[in-house]
């Protein structure tokens, strides 16, 4: 019987095929695998596995270490989400709500949400995600999970090349901010008025002090102790709206993951308030096309993928928000019958950005696996360093996830007090015939569901191995008919898509196309991959 393309993607002969000239190869082991966008963070996960910990211990240690070694994307003041397989799928929403005393008057005349300042942070949920995962599955002492991050923060670490590039790009944004709210951030991250260079040793002693307090209190210090009070006091002193009660009432939430089947493979995401549903909706639309009849690098394959993604975003940007405020259900959005109606809109030429057809009623990704557990985890400031606000003497830089709110009156995602915003960060997972295949994710704002779609297509339709599936050139739909294409690609693709009314722009900037990681299981073997658009590495044992 003919094997499924996904099964072929994991066969031994396919694991030697790298059509895009990758400088990396898949990494394989049987007892455990870890992967992040930073080698030092990946080593933190491997350290936990060697100490006898499990995949959850490793994932938490890597997440904590990433707050130190990749501050351009995440920090102690981030949000986080996770999918965990332990025989069944579990979902964790570690995002926080806007301050309960947030006034609405400042937003009345804003065309869109700001990205810096006190109007943008919601209660950071990353620490609560670490805490919740450890309480449910952790085997090592909580304080042990912090040891690698504490070493990096106290002793220093060499800033990696891509992080240094991101840090340098951030100068023009954060060095221009004025006011007492921004001074502590600038003093910590831009000492001497500049960003650190690649290879330069960077230390963060206050970050270490805060991590130690979180470790010794098993997370409680952040939400119910001195750290929560310090954040609230700094907010009061510099124009913010947080109170200690905002932190005391926060908790991460266990949620039911959502999924769809794509050519027999089950693709898992977290439900709203995340945009993971966009990837599933696009896959539902795309399932009606026999992509395998077209070469992977062909005009036809690119065209229908882009159009399916556009149609999914037409609904997601209209409806997805804090689920308490949505006027349609995820089940309705994931209906295969509804996908068929949307599919019928796809023609030979690009359509303008579609409206919803439904009736109204800076990020790090990591994965870890062992023989029993598989973890897909994502943690983020949202836009680079986040809000530009750092609480003095703590190392806590606050994210700007509130920038995901809408200022449009009556929109389900309209900014409000005590509400979770639309979230871009999405961990992904695959299973097949009720067995786990593995964890995957692609970082990068609106690129994330687009990256999920392309990785799944590469694995399932084209049978590419995990490393090749990450290496392959990507596209990103931006707005209306504007599409970014990543070189190298077949030259006729750009011209052919232009002939179909796509507005094409080529860019070699890797950050435009996300940064992905994968760990999959084939029998007893774990296969890990980390793409070359970031500084990361995969390790296995």
N, C-alpha and C positions, 0 to 999 in steps of 0.2 A: 504494500500500500504506500502511496506517495506520502512522504513526510511533510509536516507543516513547515512553512518558511522559518518560523521561530525556532523549531527544533533544529533545522539546518543551521541556523545562526549560532548554535551552541555546539555544533559538531567539531571534532578535532581538526578536520581539514580546513574548515572555515576560519578557525582561530589563527591561521597563518596568512589570511588574506586581508591586506590593508590597502584598498584601492586608492586612498587619498594620501598616500605617502606619509603616514603617521610616524613620528619619532618615538611613539610609545607602543607597547604591546599589552595585551591583557595580562592580568596578574591572577594566579590561581592558587587555591589552598583548600583544605578540607575542614580545618578546625575553626577558622574565623577569617573574616576579611573586613577591612576598613578603608574608607576613601573620603577625602575632603579636598578643598581647593588650596590647602596649605600643607606642605610636608610635615612641619612641626606639629600641626594639629592631628594629622594622620598618625604620627608617631605616638601621640598621647593616647589615641584609641588602642593602638597595638600594645602599649604599655599596660593598659587595663586587661587586655586579653592574656598577656603573659603572666599577669598577677593572679589569674584565675577568674577574672570577671567575665561577664557575658556581653552580648552585643549591645544591650541597653547601657550597661556601664561604660562601654567603649564610646557609644554615641554621645552620652552626656559629657564625658571627659573631652571629646573632640569639640563639642559645642562650646564648652567653657573655654578651652584653649583658643578657639577662633575669636572670642571676644578680645583677646590680647593680640594675636598675631595678624588679624585682618580687621582692624578697627574701621577701615574705610567702608565696610559692609555691614558690620554688626557690632554689638556690645552688650554690656550688662543691661542696658536700657532698651533692648530689642524686644520684639515679639517672636514667637516660634510656634510651629505646627509639627505634628508627627503622625506617621502611620506605622503600626507595629503588627507584625504577623507572629503569632505564637500557636498556630493551628487554626486561628481565625483572624480576621482583620479588625484592628482597633484604631480609632482616630482620636487625636488630642488637639484641641483648639487652645493655643496658648496666647491668644490675642486679648488685649485689654480694651476697656471702654473709655470714652472721653470723660473728662472731669464732670462730676455731678453738678458742679456750680458753674459750668461753662456758659457764659452769656451768648446769646445769638446775635446781638446788635453788631458786633464787629464784622460779621459775615454778610450783613444785609446788602452791601453794595459791592461785594467782591465777585468778579466773574468766575473765579476759581479759587481753590484753597491755596494758601501760602505754603511754602516748603520749609521755611525756617521760622524760629520764634515760638512763643508759648501757645499759639493757636493750633500747632500741629501735633504735639505729643498726646497720645492716649496712655493709659496705665501700662507700663511695660510688662509683658507676660512671659518672657523667656525663662526667668528664674522659676516661675511657677511650673513651667513645662519640665524643666530639669527635675524639680521636686516631685512632680506627679509621676513621671516615668520611673524615677528611682524607687519611690514608695511601692509601685506596683511590680516591678521586675528586677530592681537592682539587687546585686549580691555583695558588692564591695561596700565598705563604709563610705558614706557620702563625702567625707573630708578627703578620702583618697582620690576621688575623681577630680579634685581641684589641684592636685600636686603638680602636674605638668604646667598648667596655666600659671600657677604661682611662681614656678621657676622662671618661665619666660618673662613674666611681668617684673620680677625682682632682679633677676640677673641680666635681663635684656636678651634680645634676639635680633638677628640681621633681617631687615625689612626686605621682603621678596620683591622681584622685579615688577610684576603686575600690580602689586599693592602700592609700590612706590609710584607707578604711573598714575594710579587712581588718586593717591594722596596729592601728587603734584597738580592734577586737574582740579582738585578741590580748593586750591589756594585762592583762585579768583572768586569763589563763592564765599568762603568763610572768613578770609582776611578782610573782606570789604564790610563785614557786619559790624555795626557800632552799638555800644550800650553795655551796661553792667551784666545783662543776661548772657552775653556772648564772650566776655573777657576770659572767664575760666577755661572755656573750650579752646580759645585761641592760644592761651598760655600752655596748655597741655599738648595739643596736637600740632601747633605751629610755633614751637619755641624758637626764638630768634627771628620770627617773621617768615619762616619757610617750612616746607615739608621735609622729612628725612629722605635721603637718597637710597637707592637700591644697595643693599649690603651694609648700610649704616646700622649700628646697634641702637635700638630704641628700648627704653625702659618706662615702666608705668607703676611706680611704687604705691600710689594711692589706689590704683586699680587692684593691686595685690591685696592691700589692706581690706578693701571691700569684699573681694572674693573670699578672703579668710573669714570674715564675719558671716557671710552667707553660708560658707561650708560648715562652720562650727554650730550654727543655729539650724542646720538642715533646711535652709531657705527662708526661715521665718523672719530673720532680721530685715529682709528687703520689704516685706509687706506689713509687718506688725511691730517693727523695732525702730532703732535710731535712724536707719537709712531712709525709711518711709518719712519720718519726721523731717530729716534733712532735705529731702526733695521738696516736701510741702513748704518748708520755711523759705527755701530759695525761690520757689515759685511766688510766694507772697511778697517777697522782697523785690522781685524784678518783673512783676506783671503777669505771673502765671495764675492758674486756677486750681491746681491740685490741693487737696486736703489729705491728712492722714487717713481719713475714712475711705477715700477713693482706693487706697492701697489695701486697707484692712478688709474691704469687702470683695477684693479681686480673688478669683481662683480660676485655674485652667479648667476647661470643660471636656469631658469625654463625649465624643459625638459619634454618630453612626456614619461610617464612610459611604460615599456614593460610588457607583460604578456603571460601566456599560460593557457590553461584549463587542469586540472588534475582530471579525474573522475567527471567532472561537476563543480568542484571548480576552480575559477579563482585565480591564484597565480601571484602577482604583484612584480616587481622589478624595479630598475632604470637601464637605458641603459648604455652601455659603455660611459665613461672609467671605470665603475665598473664591478666586476666579477659576479654581480647578475644573468646575463644571464646563468651562469654555472648551477645554481640551476634549472632554467626553462628547459634547454636542458636535464639535467639528468632526470627530471620529465617526459618530453616527451618520453624519451627512456623507462623509467620504466613503463609508462602507458600501455605498451603492455604485461605486466606480471600481472597475477591475484594474487597480493601479499596476499590478504585476505585468500587464500586457504592454506597459510603457517602460522604457529604460528609467532607472532611478533619476538620472540627469537628463531629463527631457522637458520640453515645453509643456507637454500635456500633463505630466506628473506635477510639476510646479504649479501650473494654472489651477487645477482642481483643488489642490491642497490650500492654496491661498484663498480661493473663493469660499471653500468650506469654513475656513477660519474666520473670514470676514462675516459670514452669515451667523456664526456662533457669537461673535462679538456684538453683532447687532442686538441680540437678546440680552447678553450678559451685561452690557453697559446700561441697558434700560432697567433691568430687574434685580440684579444681584446686590445685596446689602446685608446688614445684620438681619438674620432670618426672621426676627420678630417684626420687621417692617416690610418684608417682601409681599408683593401682591400676586405672585405666582409661586408654585411649588417646584422644587428641584425635579420631582417626578414628572411634572408636566413638561418641563424644559428638556428632559431626557427621553421623552417619548419617541420611539422609533417611527411612529406614524407622523409626528411633527417633523422629524428629521427628513422624512421623504418629501414633505411639502416644501421644505427649505431647499432640498436638493434640486427640486424641479426649477428653481430660479437660476441655477448655474447654466451658463450658455458658453458659446465659443469665445466670447469677449468678456472682459472684466466688467462687473456691475459696480456702480457707485456704492459707497458704504451703505448697507441696507439698514432700515429701521427694524424694530422687533416685529415678528409676525405673530406674536403671542397676544391673545386677548388680555387686557389689563385686569385684573382682580386686585539699595545696595545690599545684597543678600548673600548668605552662605548656605550651601546645601551639602549634606553629608549622608553617608549610608554606612551601616554596620551589619554584620551577619555572623551567626555561629550555627551549629547544627540544629538548634531549636528556635532561634529568634532571628527575625530580619527587621531592620529599622530604617525607615525613610524619614529624614529630619531636615527641617529648613528653619533658618533663623535670620532676622533681617532688621536693619534700621529703616528700610524702604529706599530712600534716595541717598545713596552714599553714606556720609557720616551721620545723616539724620537732621535733627532740628537746629544744630549748632549750639545747643544748650548742654553744659556739663555742670553737674552739681559740685561745688568746690570741695576739695579734699577727699573726694570719693572715687574719681575715675568713672562715674556713671554718666555717660553721654546718652541723652534721651533721643529716641527715634522720632521720625516725623510721619508715622503711619496715618495720622489724621489728615494728611494731604490727600488720602484716598477718598475722603468724603466729597460729596457734591454740594455746591451752593445753590443749585436749582431748586426753587420752591416746589414742594410737592413730590420731589423725586424720592423713591424708597431709600436712597442712600444720602439724603440731605443731612447735613451736619446737625447734630443735636447733642444735648447733654446725656451722659450715661448710655452711650451707644457705641457699638463696634463699627468701624468703617469697612468699606470694601477693601479686601486684602489681595495683593498680587501674589504672595508667596504660597507655593503649592508643592508639597511632597507627592510623589507618584509611586505606584506599585503595580506589578503585573502578576497575574496568576493564570494557570492553564489547567483545565480539567480538575479544578478544585485543589490544585497543588501550587505552592508559591513559586513563582519564577524569580521575582526579586524587586529591589528598590531602585528607583531612578528619579532624577530631578535635573532641571535646567534652570539656573538662576537668571534674573534679569528683567524685572518689571513686567511690562506687557508681553515681553518675549517668552515668558515662562510657559503658558499653555501652547504657544506656537512651537516652542522647543520640545514640549512633551509630544505633541502631534508628530513632529518630524522624526523624533527618536523612535516612537512606536512604529511609524511607517517603515523606517529603515530596518527595524528588527523583524516586523511581522510580514510586510509586503515584499521586502527585498532580501531577507535572510542574512543581514549583515551582522558580524559579531559585535559585541558591546562596544569595543574600542572604535571600530570603524563606524558604528552607528553614531558615536559622538563626534568623530573626526569630520564626518561628511559636511560639505559646504551647506550653509543654511540660508534661508530667506527670513525676513521679518516684514509682515504687513504693518504699516505705520498709521495711515489714515486715508480715507477716501480710496483712491486707486494707487497710492504711493507705496512702493515696495522696495526694501533694501535687499540687495543680493551680495553674498559673500564670495569672493574669489578663493581658490581657483574654480571656475565653472566652465562648462562647455559654452563657447562664445555665442552660439546660436540661441541659447536660452534667453539671454538678455534681449536680443533683438526680437525673438519670437514672442516674448511676453509683451514687449512694447507694441508689437503689431496687434496684440489682443487688448490694447487699451490700458495695460498696466503702466504706471509711471515709474520707471526703473531708475534706481540709484545704486551704484556700486560703492562699497566701502570695505577697506581692509581692517578697520578698527574692530578687534575681536570682542570688545565689550558690547557691541551692538547686537551680538548673536547669542548671548548667554554663556553660561559656564556649567557644564554638566558632569555628573558622576553616575555610575551604575554599579550595582552588585547583583548578579543573578546566580541562580542555582541550576546546575545540570547534574542530575543524579546526586552524588555525594560531594561533587566539586563546586566550590564557589568561584565565580569568575568576576573580577573587579576591573573597572576602567575609570580613568580620570582624563578629561579632555585637555588638549594643549592650549586652549584659550585662557586658562588660568595657570597658577603656579603649582597646582595640586599633584598628588601622587596617590596611587592605590597600593595597599600592602595586604598580604594574606599569609596565613600559616597553616 
